Structure formats: C-alpha cells, structure tokens
Amino acid sequence: MGIKFHDDLLRLLQKDLGTCEKKKPIDWFLLATFYVGVYPVRPQVPAVGGYEGVGEVQSVGSSARSLSPGDWVIPFPPSFGIILSVLNIVIASVIYLPLSLIKLFKFYKFWTWQTYVVKEENVWYKINKDIPIEYAATVTVNPLTALLMLEDFVDLKSGDTIVQNGATSIVGQCVIQLARTRGIHSINIIRDRPGSEEVKERLRNLGADEVYTEGQLEVKNVKGLSALPEPALGFNCIGGNSASLVLKFLRQGGTMVTYGGMSKKPVTVSTSSFIFK
C-alpha cells in the first residue's frame, strides 16, 4: 500500500507489485519521514509522497548478491539517489535551489510513503540494524544538512564559535556534535518550555558549550551573557524573533544561514544589524 497525492487529496492505494526479477529486491519501509510540502518544486500528481526512509528487504531476485531478506537499507546515491542526495542537502536546508536542480527533480521517480517497493539492488545501501530506527530514517538528510552548513559558508577554524536556534532539532543536534569534533564552540537557543533545564543538560552532553532559552535572551546586552568568542556563523531554522536572537550574537561581518522557518514568521533584520554588522 502507498499514500498517493491527488491534487489536494490523499488516497491510500493498494497495488500488486508482482515478484522479484533479477536484481530487484522488495523492500518494506519501516519508517519514512515527511515535510510540510512548501518546497518550490513538487512532483506531478498523482504521486506517492516522501523521499526519506529506511526499509527492510523482504525478498530478492535470483541475481541479487549484496542484499538478503531481513537487511535494512536506505536509498543509495549511485543510481536515482545521486539526484536525491543533492536535493536532500539543498532542499532540506532551504539555502539555495538552482534551476538545474529543479530540473533534476523530475527524474526522481521513487517515493517512500509506501509499504513495499521493487527496485534494482544498486539503489540501496545496507546499514547496520543496531542504528535506532528514527536515526536510520533520517540519516540521508539531517546530518548532511548540518555538515554542509558548517563547511560551505564560513571557513571555520578550531576555537571559532557558531550560534543556532532550533538546537533540539535533529539538524541542531548534528551541528552540535560535528562542531565539537572540530573544536568549534556552539551557542544554542531553545524554546521556553517545561523541563528546559533537562533539555539544556542533554544538549551539553552532546557537546553544546552554552544553551539559552529565548526568554533568557530578552536582555539589552545579549553578548554579555556568553564567555565565548563572538560567533562568525549562525543557523536559523525558526524565523521571527528567534532569528533576531541569532543575529544579536553574530560578530561584525558574521553570516546567518536560514534553512527553515518553523515559526512561519518572517526573518526581520534590524537597521543596526545592517549598519554595524
């Protein structure tokens, strides 16, 4: 079964996939993620949704060599996934979307919101079944997004600092861990919520240097709260006031990368930030 979009409607459809042929294993998706659906490119409807997920091999064709029933797999770049991999990094980051990538999008014919799918063996990458299933289902997007943002915008050195909101998101947690392995400090902003102290401790255990709630940053001199060097790079996935808090931490000439807008509020930049930063 699969979930297929028909204009503004969702329909649950059932289709006979037949049997495996040659190198085509049948894979059952254990978990697939989803997004809001506001990206500037979309498949033509009717279309099955989803482009991430982890699957379990149910059966394989007679020529299959590297996969066996019971294996866990994720989409693998060398075939259709080479387009998927690039799009995941760029679209999930909402940083830039060149026209060339929009054109490539139409060639991606496999979507993950379905119970079974038959594809050639070389479109799958076998993964360790010890990986938590929620991590396996998102490994092709979130860690790569974090890595791209840390490497592509500012030449960060050990001892530098970054600041980010949405620090509890998977991307945010990946940023913290990747930054720590490179000797880069991180200032992290989270929402005001019950149990925020426990959340702060969890992020510190991942490698966060400083963690603040948005409420703690409603002061005149935000920079005075931190003992770290002024951040050269900031990541914003919230928008609204939370994005303004990221800007307040940045050093003169710093860069803020927006890769999401969970608050659905615009990013507003103060005149002082434009003039003095």
Secondary structure by P-SEA (a helix, b strand, c coil): cbbbbcccbbbbbbbbbccccccbbbbbbcbbbbccccccccccccbbbbccbbbbbcccccccccccccccccccccccaaaaaaaaaaaaacccccaaaaaacccccccccccbbbbccccbbbbbccccaaaaaccccaaaaaaaaacccccccccbbbbbcccccaaaaaaaaaaaaacbbbbbbbccccaaaaaaaaaaaaccccccccccccccccccccccccccbbbbccccaaaaaaaaaccccbbbbbccccccccccccccccccc
